[in-house]
Amino acid sequence: MEEKNELIDVFASISEPEEMSRFFEEIFTPNERKDIVLRWKLMKLLKTGMPQRKIASKLGISLCKITRGAKIVGNPDSVTNQLMK
């Protein structure tokens, strides 16, 4: 858990978008970056109210991933909801 907290501190210390972009390129593989972007697209589509089955078809992902995202977006206290306002 110490490494997790250390990494969170590193992310929190980066305030410049260009630096964050470079850090993402350095620390994540192309597939990991693709997965993160896909997760964000999923969250944004859920936030618009798009039906889960339509999202699954549009993004080519399972309903299980979408259900997890829906629980997060459905929680008004989630950090994700706060960031998408």
Sequence and secondary structure as in RCSB ss.txt:
>XXXX:A:sequence
MEEKNELIDVFASISEPEEMSRFFEEIFTPNERKDIVLRWKLMKLLKTGMPQRKIASKLGISLCKITRGAKIVGN
PDSVTNQLMK
>XXXX:A:secstr
 HHHHHHHHHHHH   HHHHHHHHHHHS HHHHHHHHHHHHHHHHHHHT  HHHHHHHHT  HHHHHHHHHHHT 
TT HHHHHT 
